Amino acid sequence: MTKPERAFFPWASVIRFGLGHLRLTPDAFWRLSLPELTALIGGADAPHTATRRGLEALMAQFPDTRSSDAAFAKEPSDGR
């Protein structure tokens, strides 16, 4: 049995994102430099993992209220 090759770079995912999501032509995709590709993917701006303190700050800034709860409790309109 042979060892499976190790993938050092997620090429399949990156190609799928570039050609499918960004709708780049194959020529445009393969001409990108890695820094350009990283910028398009958003790797440089990836959000940090949320912390308990950050969640609590957001909850204090945007508290749940009864008026917002009531909006979700309404029955959907059937258009009549």
mmJSON file of the N, C-alpha and C atoms, coordinates in Angstrom:
{"data_MODEL":{"atom_site":{
"group_PDB":["ATOM","ATOM","ATOM","ATOM","ATOM","ATOM","ATOM","ATOM","ATOM","ATOM","ATOM","ATOM","ATOM","ATOM","ATOM","ATOM","ATOM","ATOM","ATOM","ATOM","ATOM","ATOM","ATOM","ATOM","ATOM","ATOM","ATOM","ATOM","ATOM","ATOM","ATOM","ATOM","ATOM","ATOM","ATOM","ATOM","ATOM","ATOM","ATOM","ATOM","ATOM","ATOM","ATOM","ATOM","ATOM","ATOM","ATOM","ATOM","ATOM","ATOM","ATOM","ATOM","ATOM","ATOM","ATOM","ATOM","ATOM","ATOM","ATOM","ATOM","ATOM","ATOM","ATOM","ATOM","ATOM","ATOM","ATOM","ATOM","ATOM","ATOM","ATOM","ATOM","ATOM","ATOM","ATOM","ATOM","ATOM","ATOM","ATOM","ATOM","ATOM","ATOM","ATOM","ATOM","ATOM","ATOM","ATOM","ATOM","ATOM","ATOM","ATOM","ATOM","ATOM","ATOM","ATOM","ATOM","ATOM","ATOM","ATOM","ATOM","ATOM","ATOM","ATOM","ATOM","ATOM","ATOM","ATOM","ATOM","ATOM","ATOM","ATOM","ATOM","ATOM","ATOM","ATOM","ATOM","ATOM","ATOM","ATOM","ATOM","ATOM","ATOM","ATOM","ATOM","ATOM","ATOM","ATOM","ATOM","ATOM","ATOM","ATOM","ATOM","ATOM","ATOM","ATOM","ATOM","ATOM","ATOM","ATOM","ATOM","ATOM","ATOM","ATOM","ATOM","ATOM","ATOM","ATOM","ATOM","ATOM","ATOM","ATOM","ATOM","ATOM","ATOM","ATOM","ATOM","ATOM","ATOM","ATOM","ATOM","ATOM","ATOM","ATOM","ATOM","ATOM","ATOM","ATOM","ATOM","ATOM","ATOM","ATOM","ATOM","ATOM","ATOM","ATOM","ATOM","ATOM","ATOM","ATOM","ATOM","ATOM","ATOM","ATOM","ATOM","ATOM","ATOM","ATOM","ATOM","ATOM","ATOM","ATOM","ATOM","ATOM","ATOM","ATOM","ATOM","ATOM","ATOM","ATOM","ATOM","ATOM","ATOM","ATOM","ATOM","ATOM","ATOM","ATOM","ATOM","ATOM","ATOM","ATOM","ATOM","ATOM","ATOM","ATOM","ATOM","ATOM","ATOM","ATOM","ATOM","ATOM","ATOM","ATOM","ATOM","ATOM","ATOM","ATOM","ATOM","ATOM","ATOM","ATOM","ATOM","ATOM","ATOM","ATOM","ATOM","ATOM","ATOM","ATOM","ATOM"],
"id":[1,2,3,4,5,6,7,8,9,10,11,12,13,14,15,16,17,18,19,20,21,22,23,24,25,26,27,28,29,30,31,32,33,34,35,36,37,38,39,40,41,42,43,44,45,46,47,48,49,50,51,52,53,54,55,56,57,58,59,60,61,62,63,64,65,66,67,68,69,70,71,72,73,74,75,76,77,78,79,80,81,82,83,84,85,86,87,88,89,90,91,92,93,94,95,96,97,98,99,100,101,102,103,104,105,106,107,108,109,110,111,112,113,114,115,116,117,118,119,120,121,122,123,124,125,126,127,128,129,130,131,132,133,134,135,136,137,138,139,140,141,142,143,144,145,146,147,148,149,150,151,152,153,154,155,156,157,158,159,160,161,162,163,164,165,166,167,168,169,170,171,172,173,174,175,176,177,178,179,180,181,182,183,184,185,186,187,188,189,190,191,192,193,194,195,196,197,198,199,200,201,202,203,204,205,206,207,208,209,210,211,212,213,214,215,216,217,218,219,220,221,222,223,224,225,226,227,228,229,230,231,232,233,234,235,236,237,238,239,240],
"type_symbol":["N","C","C","N","C","C","N","C","C","N","C","C","N","C","C","N","C","C","N","C","C","N","C","C","N","C","C","N","C","C","N","C","C","N","C","C","N","C","C","N","C","C","N","C","C","N","C","C","N","C","C","N","C","C","N","C","C","N","C","C","N","C","C","N","C","C","N","C","C","N","C","C","N","C","C","N","C","C","N","C","C","N","C","C","N","C","C","N","C","C","N","C","C","N","C","C","N","C","C","N","C","C","N","C","C","N","C","C","N","C","C","N","C","C","N","C","C","N","C","C","N","C","C","N","C","C","N","C","C","N","C","C","N","C","C","N","C","C","N","C","C","N","C","C","N","C","C","N","C","C","N","C","C","N","C","C","N","C","C","N","C","C","N","C","C","N","C","C","N","C","C","N","C","C","N","C","C","N","C","C","N","C","C","N","C","C","N","C","C","N","C","C","N","C","C","N","C","C","N","C","C","N","C","C","N","C","C","N","C","C","N","C","C","N","C","C","N","C","C","N","C","C","N","C","C","N","C","C","N","C","C","N","C","C","N","C","C","N","C","C"],
"label_atom_id":["N","CA","C","N","CA","C","N","CA","C","N","CA","C","N","CA","C","N","CA","C","N","CA","C","N","CA","C","N","CA","C","N","CA","C","N","CA","C","N","CA","C","N","CA","C","N","CA","C","N","CA","C","N","CA","C","N","CA","C","N","CA","C","N","CA","C","N","CA","C","N","CA","C","N","CA","C","N","CA","C","N","CA","C","N","CA","C","N","CA","C","N","CA","C","N","CA","C","N","CA","C","N","CA","C","N","CA","C","N","CA","C","N","CA","C","N","CA","C","N","CA","C","N","CA","C","N","CA","C","N","CA","C","N","CA","C","N","CA","C","N","CA","C","N","CA","C","N","CA","C","N","CA","C","N","CA","C","N","CA","C","N","CA","C","N","CA","C","N","CA","C","N","CA","C","N","CA","C","N","CA","C","N","CA","C","N","CA","C","N","CA","C","N","CA","C","N","CA","C","N","CA","C","N","CA","C","N","CA","C","N","CA","C","N","CA","C","N","CA","C","N","CA","C","N","CA","C","N","CA","C","N","CA","C","N","CA","C","N","CA","C","N","CA","C","N","CA","C","N","CA","C","N","CA","C","N","CA","C","N","CA","C","N","CA","C","N","CA","C","N","CA","C","N","CA","C","N","CA","C"],
"label_alt_id":[null,null,null,null,null,null,null,null,null,null,null,null,null,null,null,null,null,null,null,null,null,null,null,null,null,null,null,null,null,null,null,null,null,null,null,null,null,null,null,null,null,null,null,null,null,null,null,null,null,null,null,null,null,null,null,null,null,null,null,null,null,null,null,null,null,null,null,null,null,null,null,null,null,null,null,null,null,null,null,null,null,null,null,null,null,null,null,null,null,null,null,null,null,null,null,null,null,null,null,null,null,null,null,null,null,null,null,null,null,null,null,null,null,null,null,null,null,null,null,null,null,null,null,null,null,null,null,null,null,null,null,null,null,null,null,null,null,null,null,null,null,null,null,null,null,null,null,null,null,null,null,null,null,null,null,null,null,null,null,null,null,null,null,null,null,null,null,null,null,null,null,null,null,null,null,null,null,null,null,null,null,null,null,null,null,null,null,null,null,null,null,null,null,null,null,null,null,null,null,null,null,null,null,null,null,null,null,null,null,null,null,null,null,null,null,null,null,null,null,null,null,null,null,null,null,null,null,null,null,null,null,null,null,null,null,null,null,null,null,null],
"label_comp_id":["MET","MET","MET","THR","THR","THR","LYS","LYS","LYS","PRO","PRO","PRO","GLU","GLU","GLU","ARG","ARG","ARG","ALA","ALA","ALA","PHE","PHE","PHE","PHE","PHE","PHE","PRO","PRO","PRO","TRP","TRP","TRP","ALA","ALA","ALA","SER","SER","SER","VAL","VAL","VAL","ILE","ILE","ILE","ARG","ARG","ARG","PHE","PHE","PHE","GLY","GLY","GLY","LEU","LEU","LEU","GLY","GLY","GLY","HIS","HIS","HIS","LEU","LEU","LEU","ARG","ARG","ARG","LEU","LEU","LEU","THR","THR","THR","PRO","PRO","PRO","ASP","ASP","ASP","ALA","ALA","ALA","PHE","PHE","PHE","TRP","TRP","TRP","ARG","ARG","ARG","LEU","LEU","LEU","SER","SER","SER","LEU","LEU","LEU","PRO","PRO","PRO","GLU","GLU","GLU","LEU","LEU","LEU","THR","THR","THR","ALA","ALA","ALA","LEU","LEU","LEU","ILE","ILE","ILE","GLY","GLY","GLY","GLY","GLY","GLY","ALA","ALA","ALA","ASP","ASP","ASP","ALA","ALA","ALA","PRO","PRO","PRO","HIS","HIS","HIS","THR","THR","THR","ALA","ALA","ALA","THR","THR","THR","ARG","ARG","ARG","ARG","ARG","ARG","GLY","GLY","GLY","LEU","LEU","LEU","GLU","GLU","GLU","ALA","ALA","ALA","LEU","LEU","LEU","MET","MET","MET","ALA","ALA","ALA","GLN","GLN","GLN","PHE","PHE","PHE","PRO","PRO","PRO","ASP","ASP","ASP","THR","THR","THR","ARG","ARG","ARG","SER","SER","SER","SER","SER","SER","ASP","ASP","ASP","ALA","ALA","ALA","ALA","ALA","ALA","PHE","PHE","PHE","ALA","ALA","ALA","LYS","LYS","LYS","GLU","GLU","GLU","PRO","PRO","PRO","SER","SER","SER","ASP","ASP","ASP","GLY","GLY","GLY","ARG","ARG","ARG"],
"label_asym_id":["A","A","A","A","A","A","A","A","A","A","A","A","A","A","A","A","A","A","A","A","A","A","A","A","A","A","A","A","A","A","A","A","A","A","A","A","A","A","A","A","A","A","A","A","A","A","A","A","A","A","A","A","A","A","A","A","A","A","A","A","A","A","A","A","A","A","A","A","A","A","A","A","A","A","A","A","A","A","A","A","A","A","A","A","A","A","A","A","A","A","A","A","A","A","A","A","A","A","A","A","A","A","A","A","A","A","A","A","A","A","A","A","A","A","A","A","A","A","A","A","A","A","A","A","A","A","A","A","A","A","A","A","A","A","A","A","A","A","A","A","A","A","A","A","A","A","A","A","A","A","A","A","A","A","A","A","A","A","A","A","A","A","A","A","A","A","A","A","A","A","A","A","A","A","A","A","A","A","A","A","A","A","A","A","A","A","A","A","A","A","A","A","A","A","A","A","A","A","A","A","A","A","A","A","A","A","A","A","A","A","A","A","A","A","A","A","A","A","A","A","A","A","A","A","A","A","A","A","A","A","A","A","A","A","A","A","A","A","A","A"],
"label_entity_id":["1","1","1","1","1","1","1","1","1","1","1","1","1","1","1","1","1","1","1","1","1","1","1","1","1","1","1","1","1","1","1","1","1","1","1","1","1","1","1","1","1","1","1","1","1","1","1","1","1","1","1","1","1","1","1","1","1","1","1","1","1","1","1","1","1","1","1","1","1","1","1","1","1","1","1","1","1","1","1","1","1","1","1","1","1","1","1","1","1","1","1","1","1","1","1","1","1","1","1","1","1","1","1","1","1","1","1","1","1","1","1","1","1","1","1","1","1","1","1","1","1","1","1","1","1","1","1","1","1","1","1","1","1","1","1","1","1","1","1","1","1","1","1","1","1","1","1","1","1","1","1","1","1","1","1","1","1","1","1","1","1","1","1","1","1","1","1","1","1","1","1","1","1","1","1","1","1","1","1","1","1","1","1","1","1","1","1","1","1","1","1","1","1","1","1","1","1","1","1","1","1","1","1","1","1","1","1","1","1","1","1","1","1","1","1","1","1","1","1","1","1","1","1","1","1","1","1","1","1","1","1","1","1","1","1","1","1","1","1","1"],
"label_seq_id":[1,1,1,2,2,2,3,3,3,4,4,4,5,5,5,6,6,6,7,7,7,8,8,8,9,9,9,10,10,10,11,11,11,12,12,12,13,13,13,14,14,14,15,15,15,16,16,16,17,17,17,18,18,18,19,19,19,20,20,20,21,21,21,22,22,22,23,23,23,24,24,24,25,25,25,26,26,26,27,27,27,28,28,28,29,29,29,30,30,30,31,31,31,32,32,32,33,33,33,34,34,34,35,35,35,36,36,36,37,37,37,38,38,38,39,39,39,40,40,40,41,41,41,42,42,42,43,43,43,44,44,44,45,45,45,46,46,46,47,47,47,48,48,48,49,49,49,50,50,50,51,51,51,52,52,52,53,53,53,54,54,54,55,55,55,56,56,56,57,57,57,58,58,58,59,59,59,60,60,60,61,61,61,62,62,62,63,63,63,64,64,64,65,65,65,66,66,66,67,67,67,68,68,68,69,69,69,70,70,70,71,71,71,72,72,72,73,73,73,74,74,74,75,75,75,76,76,76,77,77,77,78,78,78,79,79,79,80,80,80],
"pdbx_PDB_ins_code":[null,null,null,null,null,null,null,null,null,null,null,null,null,null,null,null,null,null,null,null,null,null,null,null,null,null,null,null,null,null,null,null,null,null,null,null,null,null,null,null,null,null,null,null,null,null,null,null,null,null,null,null,null,null,null,null,null,null,null,null,null,null,null,null,null,null,null,null,null,null,null,null,null,null,null,null,null,null,null,null,null,null,null,null,null,null,null,null,null,null,null,null,null,null,null,null,null,null,null,null,null,null,null,null,null,null,null,null,null,null,null,null,null,null,null,null,null,null,null,null,null,null,null,null,null,null,null,null,null,null,null,null,null,null,null,null,null,null,null,null,null,null,null,null,null,null,null,null,null,null,null,null,null,null,null,null,null,null,null,null,null,null,null,null,null,null,null,null,null,null,null,null,null,null,null,null,null,null,null,null,null,null,null,null,null,null,null,null,null,null,null,null,null,null,null,null,null,null,null,null,null,null,null,null,null,null,null,null,null,null,null,null,null,null,null,null,null,null,null,null,null,null,null,null,null,null,null,null,null,null,null,null,null,null,null,null,null,null,null,null],
"Cartn_x":[0.851,0.0,0.894,0.551,1.361,0.814,1.699,1.28,0.538,-0.528,-1.193,-0.283,-0.329,0.474,-0.085,0.826,0.401,0.124,-0.965,-1.306,-0.762,0.183,0.757,0.003,-0.748,-1.527,-2.877,-3.965,-5.305,-5.691,-4.958,-5.176,-6.613,-7.216,-8.585,-9.546,-9.436,-10.317,-10.035,-8.762,-8.383,-8.83,-8.642,-9.071,-10.591,-11.295,-12.763,-13.229,-12.57,-12.93,-12.623,-11.437,-11.036,-11.875,-12.089,-12.843,-14.349,-14.809,-16.248,-16.802,-16.261,-16.804,-16.398,-15.107,-14.633,-14.863,-15.152,-15.408,-14.235,-13.027,-11.836,-11.705,-11.133,-10.817,-9.605,-9.41,-8.225,-6.927,-6.852,-5.651,-5.426,-6.485,-6.36,-5.993,-6.592,-6.293,-4.817,-4.275,-2.896,-1.876,-2.285,-1.372,-1.268,-2.158,-2.124,-0.88,-0.322,0.754,0.098,0.852,0.277,-0.203,0.521,-0.032,-1.351,-1.471,-2.728,-3.848,-3.54,-4.529,-4.971,-4.019,-4.337,-5.255,-4.981,-5.824,-7.239,-7.37,-8.695,-9.486,-8.788,-9.448,-9.807,-9.064,-9.321,-8.49,-7.444,-6.605,-5.92,-5.537,-4.86,-5.822,-7.106,-8.103,-8.966,-8.489,-9.296,-9.626,-10.882,-11.252,-10.635,-10.4,-9.86,-10.981,-10.616,-11.593,-12.285,-13.585,-14.344,-13.962,-13.973,-13.691,-14.945,-14.961,-16.092,-16.244,-15.127,-15.168,-15.756,-15.355,-15.889,-17.383,-17.819,-19.243,-20.03,-19.521,-20.207,-20.285,-19.231,-19.254,-20.323,-20.432,-21.474,-22.87,-23.028,-24.334,-24.728,-23.74,-24.03,-24.362,-23.678,-23.896,-25.218,-25.612,-26.834,-27.712,-28.31,-29.099,-30.4,-30.843,-32.148,-33.209,-34.263,-35.352,-36.661,-37.669,-38.983,-39.557,-39.304,-39.867,-39.266,-37.97,-37.38,-37.858,-38.112,-38.636,-40.031,-40.832,-42.197,-42.211,-41.241,-41.196,-41.012,-40.283,-40.057,-41.224,-42.053,-43.157,-44.378,-44.42,-45.579,-45.69,-46.922,-47.178,-46.843,-46.263,-45.964,-47.242,-47.209,-48.365,-48.5,-49.733,-49.938,-50.319,-50.216,-50.467,-51.922,-52.821,-54.251,-54.632],
"Cartn_y":[-1.178,0.0,1.237,2.21,3.424,4.47,5.332,6.422,7.478,8.044,9.142,10.367,11.137,12.348,13.373,14.091,15.143,16.41,17.036,18.297,19.443,20.18,21.303,22.598,22.63,23.81,23.327,23.924,23.446,23.893,23.384,23.829,23.644,22.513,22.268,23.337,23.68,24.702,26.078,26.394,27.706,27.856,26.823,26.871,26.99,26.21,26.274,27.686,28.31,29.663,30.673,30.569,31.524,31.445,30.226,30.061,30.115,29.541,29.478,30.719,31.075,32.197,33.549,33.703,34.974,35.087,33.961,33.9,34.429,34.107,34.453,33.484,33.945,33.023,32.206,31.023,30.249,31.033,31.773,32.56,33.608,34.316,35.337,34.699,33.545,32.858,32.49,31.862,31.384,32.509,33.697,34.839,35.543,35.229,35.868,35.447,36.402,36.059,35.575,34.908,34.451,35.617,36.752,37.879,38.399,38.428,38.854,37.87,36.597,35.565,35.646,35.854,35.993,37.184,38.3,39.485,39.227,38.52,38.221,37.29,36.335,35.379,36.037,37.061,37.734,37.179,36.435,35.84,36.851,37.985,39.005,39.677,39.667,40.325,39.335,38.114,37.1,37.552,37.434,37.869,36.97,37.566,36.803,35.991,34.966,34.141,34.964,34.791,35.512,35.032,35.958,35.629,35.88,35.354,35.579,37.073,37.767,39.208,39.961,39.584,40.228,39.989,38.757,38.436,39.247,39.339,40.109,41.588,42.118,43.519,43.733,42.808,42.914,42.792,41.897,41.729,42.988,43.665,44.909,46.027,46.044,47.083,46.891,45.652,45.345,44.388,44.876,43.972,43.541,42.345,41.882,42.69,43.042,43.794,43.091,43.425,42.818,43.207,44.425,44.834,44.01,43.684,42.866,41.425,40.954,39.601,39.489,40.537,40.513,40.445,41.059,41.041,39.63,38.813,37.441,36.529,36.94,36.099,36.224,37.231,37.428,36.289,35.951,34.939,35.527,34.747,35.279,35.58,36.634,37.023,36.079,35.702,34.831,35.641,36.988,37.844,38.155,37.791,38.083,39.414],
"Cartn_z":[0.0,0.0,0.0,-0.818,-0.883,0.072,0.508,1.388,0.568,1.149,0.439,0.445,-0.624,-0.677,0.291,0.921,1.837,1.047,1.356,0.7,1.549,1.001,1.726,1.457,0.402,0.053,-0.463,0.009,-0.385,-1.797,-2.795,-4.169,-4.638,-4.346,-4.828,-4.316,-3.044,-2.469,-3.051,-3.223,-3.748,-5.2,-5.995,-7.397,-7.473,-6.656,-6.634,-6.26,-5.278,-4.86,-5.968,-6.552,-7.584,-8.843,-9.325,-10.569,-10.346,-9.241,-8.986,-8.324,-7.167,-6.398,-6.997,-7.278,-7.831,-9.337,-9.985,-11.424,-12.254,-11.807,-12.577,-13.743,-14.831,-15.917,-15.478,-16.027,-15.654,-15.874,-16.969,-17.242,-16.154,-15.773,-14.728,-13.391,-13.088,-11.828,-11.745,-12.783,-12.74,-12.843,-13.243,-13.284,-11.928,-11.0,-9.681,-8.909,-8.182,-7.252,-5.96,-5.11,-3.837,-2.976,-2.893,-2.133,-2.717,-4.048,-4.668,-4.351,-4.433,-4.135,-2.677,-1.785,-0.36,-0.13,-0.803,-0.65,-1.159,-2.291,-2.834,-1.928,-1.335,-0.449,0.878,1.259,2.525,3.655,3.342,4.373,5.257,4.695,5.489,6.456,6.129,6.966,7.735,7.887,8.559,9.981,10.374,11.72,12.78,13.923,15.036,15.671,16.386,17.073,18.154,18.27,19.284,20.677,21.604,23.001,23.824,25.006,25.917,26.188,26.409,26.687,25.487,24.278,23.08,22.922,23.196,23.125,24.144,25.363,26.403,26.034,25.409,24.979,23.911,22.954,21.932,22.535,23.504,24.151,24.916,25.518,26.229,25.242,24.115,23.113,22.375,22.157,21.41,22.216,23.308,24.158,23.481,23.836,23.374,24.104,23.387,24.007,23.713,24.463,24.267,22.914,22.445,21.156,20.015,20.118,19.056,19.169,20.392,20.561,19.956,20.085,19.574,18.051,17.415,15.949,15.424,16.155,15.715,16.07,17.011,17.453,16.547,15.694,14.822,13.824,13.5,12.484,11.12,10.237,8.901,8.136,7.359,6.56,5.373,5.065,3.909,2.671,2.767,1.613,1.349,2.262,2.044,2.599],
"occupancy":[1.0,1.0,1.0,1.0,1.0,1.0,1.0,1.0,1.0,1.0,1.0,1.0,1.0,1.0,1.0,1.0,1.0,1.0,1.0,1.0,1.0,1.0,1.0,1.0,1.0,1.0,1.0,1.0,1.0,1.0,1.0,1.0,1.0,1.0,1.0,1.0,1.0,1.0,1.0,1.0,1.0,1.0,1.0,1.0,1.0,1.0,1.0,1.0,1.0,1.0,1.0,1.0,1.0,1.0,1.0,1.0,1.0,1.0,1.0,1.0,1.0,1.0,1.0,1.0,1.0,1.0,1.0,1.0,1.0,1.0,1.0,1.0,1.0,1.0,1.0,1.0,1.0,1.0,1.0,1.0,1.0,1.0,1.0,1.0,1.0,1.0,1.0,1.0,1.0,1.0,1.0,1.0,1.0,1.0,1.0,1.0,1.0,1.0,1.0,1.0,1.0,1.0,1.0,1.0,1.0,1.0,1.0,1.0,1.0,1.0,1.0,1.0,1.0,1.0,1.0,1.0,1.0,1.0,1.0,1.0,1.0,1.0,1.0,1.0,1.0,1.0,1.0,1.0,1.0,1.0,1.0,1.0,1.0,1.0,1.0,1.0,1.0,1.0,1.0,1.0,1.0,1.0,1.0,1.0,1.0,1.0,1.0,1.0,1.0,1.0,1.0,1.0,1.0,1.0,1.0,1.0,1.0,1.0,1.0,1.0,1.0,1.0,1.0,1.0,1.0,1.0,1.0,1.0,1.0,1.0,1.0,1.0,1.0,1.0,1.0,1.0,1.0,1.0,1.0,1.0,1.0,1.0,1.0,1.0,1.0,1.0,1.0,1.0,1.0,1.0,1.0,1.0,1.0,1.0,1.0,1.0,1.0,1.0,1.0,1.0,1.0,1.0,1.0,1.0,1.0,1.0,1.0,1.0,1.0,1.0,1.0,1.0,1.0,1.0,1.0,1.0,1.0,1.0,1.0,1.0,1.0,1.0,1.0,1.0,1.0,1.0,1.0,1.0,1.0,1.0,1.0,1.0,1.0,1.0,1.0,1.0,1.0,1.0,1.0,1.0],
"B_iso_or_equiv":[0.0,0.0,0.0,0.0,0.0,0.0,0.0,0.0,0.0,0.0,0.0,0.0,0.0,0.0,0.0,0.0,0.0,0.0,0.0,0.0,0.0,0.0,0.0,0.0,0.0,0.0,0.0,0.0,0.0,0.0,0.0,0.0,0.0,0.0,0.0,0.0,0.0,0.0,0.0,0.0,0.0,0.0,0.0,0.0,0.0,0.0,0.0,0.0,0.0,0.0,0.0,0.0,0.0,0.0,0.0,0.0,0.0,0.0,0.0,0.0,0.0,0.0,0.0,0.0,0.0,0.0,0.0,0.0,0.0,0.0,0.0,0.0,0.0,0.0,0.0,0.0,0.0,0.0,0.0,0.0,0.0,0.0,0.0,0.0,0.0,0.0,0.0,0.0,0.0,0.0,0.0,0.0,0.0,0.0,0.0,0.0,0.0,0.0,0.0,0.0,0.0,0.0,0.0,0.0,0.0,0.0,0.0,0.0,0.0,0.0,0.0,0.0,0.0,0.0,0.0,0.0,0.0,0.0,0.0,0.0,0.0,0.0,0.0,0.0,0.0,0.0,0.0,0.0,0.0,0.0,0.0,0.0,0.0,0.0,0.0,0.0,0.0,0.0,0.0,0.0,0.0,0.0,0.0,0.0,0.0,0.0,0.0,0.0,0.0,0.0,0.0,0.0,0.0,0.0,0.0,0.0,0.0,0.0,0.0,0.0,0.0,0.0,0.0,0.0,0.0,0.0,0.0,0.0,0.0,0.0,0.0,0.0,0.0,0.0,0.0,0.0,0.0,0.0,0.0,0.0,0.0,0.0,0.0,0.0,0.0,0.0,0.0,0.0,0.0,0.0,0.0,0.0,0.0,0.0,0.0,0.0,0.0,0.0,0.0,0.0,0.0,0.0,0.0,0.0,0.0,0.0,0.0,0.0,0.0,0.0,0.0,0.0,0.0,0.0,0.0,0.0,0.0,0.0,0.0,0.0,0.0,0.0,0.0,0.0,0.0,0.0,0.0,0.0,0.0,0.0,0.0,0.0,0.0,0.0,0.0,0.0,0.0,0.0,0.0,0.0],
"pdbx_formal_charge":[null,null,null,null,null,null,null,null,null,null,null,null,null,null,null,null,null,null,null,null,null,null,null,null,null,null,null,null,null,null,null,null,null,null,null,null,null,null,null,null,null,null,null,null,null,null,null,null,null,null,null,null,null,null,null,null,null,null,null,null,null,null,null,null,null,null,null,null,null,null,null,null,null,null,null,null,null,null,null,null,null,null,null,null,null,null,null,null,null,null,null,null,null,null,null,null,null,null,null,null,null,null,null,null,null,null,null,null,null,null,null,null,null,null,null,null,null,null,null,null,null,null,null,null,null,null,null,null,null,null,null,null,null,null,null,null,null,null,null,null,null,null,null,null,null,null,null,null,null,null,null,null,null,null,null,null,null,null,null,null,null,null,null,null,null,null,null,null,null,null,null,null,null,null,null,null,null,null,null,null,null,null,null,null,null,null,null,null,null,null,null,null,null,null,null,null,null,null,null,null,null,null,null,null,null,null,null,null,null,null,null,null,null,null,null,null,null,null,null,null,null,null,null,null,null,null,null,null,null,null,null,null,null,null,null,null,null,null,null,null],
"auth_seq_id":[1,1,1,2,2,2,3,3,3,4,4,4,5,5,5,6,6,6,7,7,7,8,8,8,9,9,9,10,10,10,11,11,11,12,12,12,13,13,13,14,14,14,15,15,15,16,16,16,17,17,17,18,18,18,19,19,19,20,20,20,21,21,21,22,22,22,23,23,23,24,24,24,25,25,25,26,26,26,27,27,27,28,28,28,29,29,29,30,30,30,31,31,31,32,32,32,33,33,33,34,34,34,35,35,35,36,36,36,37,37,37,38,38,38,39,39,39,40,40,40,41,41,41,42,42,42,43,43,43,44,44,44,45,45,45,46,46,46,47,47,47,48,48,48,49,49,49,50,50,50,51,51,51,52,52,52,53,53,53,54,54,54,55,55,55,56,56,56,57,57,57,58,58,58,59,59,59,60,60,60,61,61,61,62,62,62,63,63,63,64,64,64,65,65,65,66,66,66,67,67,67,68,68,68,69,69,69,70,70,70,71,71,71,72,72,72,73,73,73,74,74,74,75,75,75,76,76,76,77,77,77,78,78,78,79,79,79,80,80,80],
"auth_comp_id":["MET","MET","MET","THR","THR","THR","LYS","LYS","LYS","PRO","PRO","PRO","GLU","GLU","GLU","ARG","ARG","ARG","ALA","ALA","ALA","PHE","PHE","PHE","PHE","PHE","PHE","PRO","PRO","PRO","TRP","TRP","TRP","ALA","ALA","ALA","SER","SER","SER","VAL","VAL","VAL","ILE","ILE","ILE","ARG","ARG","ARG","PHE","PHE","PHE","GLY","GLY","GLY","LEU","LEU","LEU","GLY","GLY","GLY","HIS","HIS","HIS","LEU","LEU","LEU","ARG","ARG","ARG","LEU","LEU","LEU","THR","THR","THR","PRO","PRO","PRO","ASP","ASP","ASP","ALA","ALA","ALA","PHE","PHE","PHE","TRP","TRP","TRP","ARG","ARG","ARG","LEU","LEU","LEU","SER","SER","SER","LEU","LEU","LEU","PRO","PRO","PRO","GLU","GLU","GLU","LEU","LEU","LEU","THR","THR","THR","ALA","ALA","ALA","LEU","LEU","LEU","ILE","ILE","ILE","GLY","GLY","GLY","GLY","GLY","GLY","ALA","ALA","ALA","ASP","ASP","ASP","ALA","ALA","ALA","PRO","PRO","PRO","HIS","HIS","HIS","THR","THR","THR","ALA","ALA","ALA","THR","THR","THR","ARG","ARG","ARG","ARG","ARG","ARG","GLY","GLY","GLY","LEU","LEU","LEU","GLU","GLU","GLU","ALA","ALA","ALA","LEU","LEU","LEU","MET","MET","MET","ALA","ALA","ALA","GLN","GLN","GLN","PHE","PHE","PHE","PRO","PRO","PRO","ASP","ASP","ASP","THR","THR","THR","ARG","ARG","ARG","SER","SER","SER","SER","SER","SER","ASP","ASP","ASP","ALA","ALA","ALA","ALA","ALA","ALA","PHE","PHE","PHE","ALA","ALA","ALA","LYS","LYS","LYS","GLU","GLU","GLU","PRO","PRO","PRO","SER","SER","SER","ASP","ASP","ASP","GLY","GLY","GLY","ARG","ARG","ARG"],
"auth_asym_id":["A","A","A","A","A","A","A","A","A","A","A","A","A","A","A","A","A","A","A","A","A","A","A","A","A","A","A","A","A","A","A","A","A","A","A","A","A","A","A","A","A","A","A","A","A","A","A","A","A","A","A","A","A","A","A","A","A","A","A","A","A","A","A","A","A","A","A","A","A","A","A","A","A","A","A","A","A","A","A","A","A","A","A","A","A","A","A","A","A","A","A","A","A","A","A","A","A","A","A","A","A","A","A","A","A","A","A","A","A","A","A","A","A","A","A","A","A","A","A","A","A","A","A","A","A","A","A","A","A","A","A","A","A","A","A","A","A","A","A","A","A","A","A","A","A","A","A","A","A","A","A","A","A","A","A","A","A","A","A","A","A","A","A","A","A","A","A","A","A","A","A","A","A","A","A","A","A","A","A","A","A","A","A","A","A","A","A","A","A","A","A","A","A","A","A","A","A","A","A","A","A","A","A","A","A","A","A","A","A","A","A","A","A","A","A","A","A","A","A","A","A","A","A","A","A","A","A","A","A","A","A","A","A","A","A","A","A","A","A","A"],
"auth_atom_id":["N","CA","C","N","CA","C","N","CA","C","N","CA","C","N","CA","C","N","CA","C","N","CA","C","N","CA","C","N","CA","C","N","CA","C","N","CA","C","N","CA","C","N","CA","C","N","CA","C","N","CA","C","N","CA","C","N","CA","C","N","CA","C","N","CA","C","N","CA","C","N","CA","C","N","CA","C","N","CA","C","N","CA","C","N","CA","C","N","CA","C","N","CA","C","N","CA","C","N","CA","C","N","CA","C","N","CA","C","N","CA","C","N","CA","C","N","CA","C","N","CA","C","N","CA","C","N","CA","C","N","CA","C","N","CA","C","N","CA","C","N","CA","C","N","CA","C","N","CA","C","N","CA","C","N","CA","C","N","CA","C","N","CA","C","N","CA","C","N","CA","C","N","CA","C","N","CA","C","N","CA","C","N","CA","C","N","CA","C","N","CA","C","N","CA","C","N","CA","C","N","CA","C","N","CA","C","N","CA","C","N","CA","C","N","CA","C","N","CA","C","N","CA","C","N","CA","C","N","CA","C","N","CA","C","N","CA","C","N","CA","C","N","CA","C","N","CA","C","N","CA","C","N","CA","C","N","CA","C","N","CA","C","N","CA","C","N","CA","C","N","CA","C","N","CA","C","N","CA","C"],
"pdbx_PDB_model_num":[1,1,1,1,1,1,1,1,1,1,1,1,1,1,1,1,1,1,1,1,1,1,1,1,1,1,1,1,1,1,1,1,1,1,1,1,1,1,1,1,1,1,1,1,1,1,1,1,1,1,1,1,1,1,1,1,1,1,1,1,1,1,1,1,1,1,1,1,1,1,1,1,1,1,1,1,1,1,1,1,1,1,1,1,1,1,1,1,1,1,1,1,1,1,1,1,1,1,1,1,1,1,1,1,1,1,1,1,1,1,1,1,1,1,1,1,1,1,1,1,1,1,1,1,1,1,1,1,1,1,1,1,1,1,1,1,1,1,1,1,1,1,1,1,1,1,1,1,1,1,1,1,1,1,1,1,1,1,1,1,1,1,1,1,1,1,1,1,1,1,1,1,1,1,1,1,1,1,1,1,1,1,1,1,1,1,1,1,1,1,1,1,1,1,1,1,1,1,1,1,1,1,1,1,1,1,1,1,1,1,1,1,1,1,1,1,1,1,1,1,1,1,1,1,1,1,1,1,1,1,1,1,1,1,1,1,1,1,1,1]
}}}
